[in-house]
Amino acid sequence: MLLGDHVRLRGVEESDIGKFVSWLNDPEVTENLLIFWPLTMKQEEKWFEDLSKKEPAEQPLAIEIETENGWELIGNSSLQEIDCVNRSAEVGIFIGNKTCWGKGYGSTAMKLLLQFGFNRLNLNRIYLHVFETNPRAIRSYEKVGFKLEGRLRQDIFKNGKYIDVLMMSILRSEWDEGSGLKVNS
């Protein structure tokens, strides 16, 4: 488990599947995700079963926030495509609970993932892809230290139009320099 200020990342449990299906069938939530058609409970159960085939470091992590009533699931995150030779990985994150958007929980969760990737997995570069139409996410990534690397022009066709995908990354040296980016461990 990874702990930060009022946010924690933990392993995904079978009991999380229902919320994931609900969120991933909400067009507002999936507007900026690579999901193009409705998701069934059976598909998400299969996804959960297949998690055991992934490397432990690539297992997705549930994002929870601390509330008056205990910990509440709000989304998930992961490091994937881990390259041990080049010491890089892709990070992915989504906040499905829309009442939690814009409150800094995604930034805190991302800091926890970066801390884990750099300090425990010894990664040198963590990167992501983000739709140009998602300014809230772009600001959040910049806030934790990601830099724009490039643009994949008209890379995705979604909602009747082509959109650019931005490539962003953060290096270990940039993370180490940003002393304000550290989180509780």
N, C-alpha and C positions, 0 to 999 in steps of 0.2 A: 504494500500500500504506500502511496506517495501522498504526503500531507502538506498542505499549504494553509494560508490564512482563510479559514472558512470554506475551503475547497479540498477535496481529496479525490485521488484516482485509485480505483480498486479493480480487481478482476471482474469481468462481465459474468453475471450469473444467469441461469436459465429464467429466473423470475423477471429479468430485465426485458426479455424479448417482447412482451406485449406493449410496453411503452415505446420501444424502438419501432415496432410495426406502425403504431399510431403516428409517431412523429414522421416516419419516412413515407407515410401516405398523405401527409399534409403538404399541399403545393407550396405554401409559404416557406416551410422548412426546407423543402427540396429544391427550391428555386436556384440555389447556388451550390447544389450537389450534383454529382454525376449519376442521378437517378432519373430515369425517363418514363417509367411506367409503374403502376401500383405494385406493391409488395404484399405477398401473402404471409400469413403466420407460418405456413409450411416452409416457405422459402427461408424465413428468418430462423426457424428451428434447424433447418439444414445448415445454414451459415454457422449457427452455434455449435452443432455437432462437428463441423469441419475445423473448428478452432483448435482442437486437440492435435491437428496435423501441423500447425504452425510452430515455428520456433518460439520459445518462451518470451524472448524480447519483443517479438512481433505480435503478441497477444493484445487485442484491444483492451482498453481500460475504460470503465464506466466513470463518468464525471458526476460527483455528488457535491452538494452544498450543505453546510450546517444550518439547520433551522431550529426554531424553538421546539419542534417535535422530533428532532433527530436529523439523520442524514437523508437527503432527498436526491434521487437520480434526476439529472437534467440533460445528459448527453453522453457522448463517448469520444474516444480519442485513440490514436495509435502511432507507433513508429513502425514503418514497413519498408520493404526493399532495402533492408540493412545490408550494406556492403562492407565486409570486414577488412578487405584489402585497402580500399580507398577511405574507409572510416566515415561513411556517409549513410544517411537514411532519409526517407521521406516521412513527413509528419502529416497526420490528418486529424481533424477535429470537427465536431458539430455540436451545437447546443440545440436540442430539440424542444425544450420547454421554453416557449416564446416569452413567457413572463420573466425569464431570466436574461433575455437579450439586453445588451447595452449596460450591463451592471458590472463588468470587469471579470466575470467568472471565467470566460473563455481565455482571457489574458493570463489569469492565474493558473489555469489548467495548462496552458501552453508553457508557462515558465517551469512548471513541474516536469513536463515532458522534456524540455530542453535540459534542465538540470540532470535528469535521469540519463538522457542521451550522452551528454558531455562528461558527466562525472562518474557514471557507473558503466556505461557501454564504451567509453573512450572514443566517442565519435569526434570527427573534426568538422563536419559540415552537415547541417540539417536543412532540408529544403522542402518547399511546398509549391502547389499550384493553386491559384485562386482566380475566380472569374473577375474580369474587370468591372462587372456589374454588382460587385459586392464590396462597396466602400467601407462598410462597418468592419468586415473582416480584415481588409487591407490596413485600416488604421490600427486595429488590434495587433496585427503582425508587426507593423512598424514600431508600435509602442514597446514590444518586447525585444526589438533589435533586428528584425529581418530587413534585408535590403533587396531591392529590385534587381534581378539578374537579367531578365529579358521578357519578351512578349511573344506568345504564339498567336499570330494574327488569325482572326476568324477561325479559331481552332474547334469551337463547339457550336453546334446548332441547337438552340434551346428556345422554346416559346416563340417560334416563328422567325428567329433571326440568328445570325452568326455573331458570336462574341469572342473577344480576345481572352486568352488565359495568360495571367502573369505568373512568372516564375520568380520566387523569392527564396532567399536562404540566409542563414546566419552561421558564421564560423565560430569555432571554439575560442579563438583569440578575441573576437568581438564580444562573445558572452562573458569571458573573463574580465574584459575591460569595463563592462557595464555593471559596476558594483551594485547599482540600484535595481538590477534585474534578479537578484538572488531571492529565493523564497525559503521559508522554513522547511527543514527536512525531517 
